[in-house]
């Protein structure tokens, strides 16, 4: 019960920050199952006093705007979680409900800028066992919204496990068992990096979607993940 109460306090605080940041117009929404804002710990108390350093991506996001953690993209009522927000990162998100798909699509078309990392075979290890709800989403399940935007995520299960790099424009992007996007509607979307990514212009907004999330793995001994993720953020958010 104490853990639940502490969790409720964390969520409540996040919602208060969300309201302030959305009004400021400089917010970056973060919708993810990956341990970017909080380290993987068995309970909330351990999370709050974790000795492990924060994920390196947290600073990259914070350097570009106030981070707003999101646990849903749609709520009943006139004002939704995305209202007033212009930029968002979705990194290996959970499956979306019908109302969330609608809210996300409307948000993008009205001018939202989205970086979406959608990995069909997440390769980073987790402290939590398979089936634990705290474990990051192993296989992204976003077919409805991707199809709506004119994309189909495909996966070659004959690939060899292991890090490699692909060129995404001038960016050297680390990947591991990536998917590929088939572009179903070339009026809105174009493939990048041989299909490992796609850029879609939808209404007034834009989506940069990558079929892999290895760029966000915490371990970065060669110092290639941080600059690659920074380049993805800049490409997604800037004209």
N, C-alpha and C positions, 0 to 999 in steps of 0.2 A: 504493500500500500504506500509506503514511504517513497519507493522508486516511482510509482505512478504519479504521486503528488509532485515529486520533483520534476518529472517529465512534463506534467501539465504546466508547471511554472516556466520551464524552458520554452514551451510552445507559446504560452501567453506572452512572454517577453519578446519572442520573435515576431508575434503578430503586432505588438506595439511598435517595434522597430520598423516593421513593414509599412505601417500606416505613415510614419514620418518620412521614410525614404521614398515611398511612392509619390508623396506630395512634392518632395524635393526634385523629382524627375531624374535623379542620378543613380537610381537603384539598379542592381543586377540581381535578378531572381535566380535562385539555384534550386533546381528540382532534380534530385539524384538519390540513388541508393548507395553510392560510393562514400567511403569515410573521408570526406574532404573537409568539412567543417568540424567534425568531431571524430576522435580516434575510435577505433574498434575496442570497446571495453564491455565487460559482462553486464554492467548496470550503470545507471545515471550517475551515482555517486563516484564510481571509478572514472567515468568519463570526465567529470568536473575536476578531478585531481590527477588526471593522467600525466605521467612524467614524460611520455613520448612527445617529441616535438610535433607541432601541427603540420599538416600536409603542405608541401611547397606550393600547391596550386591556390591555396587560400590567400596567400599574399598577392599573387598575380591578379586574382579577382578583386581583392580589396584595393589594389593600386588603381583600378579602373572604375571603382564606384562602391557604394555601400552594398554589402551582400545581404540579400533577403532570402532566408531559407523558406522554401515552400514545401508543404506536404500535400497540397491539393491545388488544382488549377481552376476549380469551379466550386462555388458555394451558393446555396439558395439566397436570393435577394438581389437588389439592384446593383450593389458594388461587389465585384469579384476580386480575387487575389491579384489578378493581372492588371486591374484598372490603374492607370497612371504610370505603369511600368513600361519602359521602352526597350529594355534588353534582358535577355534571359539565357542561361545555360541549362540545358537538360543533359545530364551525363548518366547514361545507363539507367534511365528512369524505370519505375514500375509500369505495368500496363495501365493505360488510361481508361476511365469510364466514358460512357457515351457523352455525358455533359462536359467532361474535360476535353474530349476531342473537339467538340463544338466551340468551347471557350478558347482553346488554343488556336484553332483555325481562324476565328474571328479576330483574335488579338494580332496574329501575324498579318492578316489582310488589312487591318487598320493601321499598320505601320510598325509592328513589333520586329525586333531583330533577334534572331534565335541562333545559337550554336547548339546543335544536337549531336551527341555522341551515342550512336546506337550500335552496340556490339552484339553480334549473333552468337559469340562464343567467348565470354569473358575469361581471360587467362590469369588475372592476378589472384594470388592466394588470399584466403580470408581466415580470420580466427574462428569464425562460426561455421558449424557443420552444415552440410547440405540439408535443406528443409527448415533451418532456423530462419525466422522472419527478419532477423537482423543482418543476415548475409546479403551482400549485394546481388542484384538481379543477374543471374547467370546467362540468360538468353533474353534479349530485348524483344518485347511483344508490342510492336507499334504499327502493325500492318494497316489498320484502318486509316490512320492519319497520313501515313506515307502514301498509300494508294490515292487518298484524296488529293495529295499534292503532286501526283504523277510519278511516284517512285515505287520500285519493288526491291526489297532487300533480299539478296541471294547469298548462299553460303556454299563453298566447296569444302566438303568434309574430307577430301583427300589431301589437304594441305599438310605441310610439316610444321609441327610446333616449334616456335622459336622467334625471337625478335629479328626483324629486318626493317629496312627503311624504304619508303616510297617518296617520290618527289611530288609535292602538292604546290604547284607554282614554283616559288623559290624556297619553299619550306621543306626541310627533310623531316618527314613524319615517321616516327617509330610505330610499327604495327606488329601484331601477333595473332595469327588466325583471323584475319579481317574478313568481312563480308564485301559484297560489291552491289552497287545499285544499278538496276536496269531502269533507264529513263522511259517511262510510259507516255509522258506528255512533254515533248520538247519545246512547247510554247512557253512553259514556265520554268523548266529545270534543265540544267546541263551537267554532264558528268565531269568530274575532276579526278586526276590521278588514276586514270584507267578505270574509273568507276568506284574507287574506294571512298570517294566523297562526291557530293553533288551540291550545286548552288541553285536555289530556287528563288525566283522573284514572284511574289504572290501579293497581288493588290499593291498596297503601299509598303509592304514589308518584305523581309528577306530571311531565308533560312539557309544556313550552311550545315550540312549534315554529313557526318563521317561514320563509316561502317566499321568502327573499331574504337576501343577505349583504352588501348595500351598506352597511349600518350599520357594518361593520368595515373599510371602506376607510381606508387610512392618511391620505389627504388629507382634511382636515376644516376647510376655510377658514371656514365659517359656524359652527363649534363646535356642531353639532347631533348629530353621530354619538356622541360620548362620552356626553352625558347620555341619549341614547336607549338605548345599550347598557347603561348603568348601570341604567336603569329595567327593561330586559329581565331583567337578572341578578336584580334584587330581586324582580320578579314571579315568576320561575322558582323561586327559592330560598326565598322567604319565604311564610308562610301569609297 
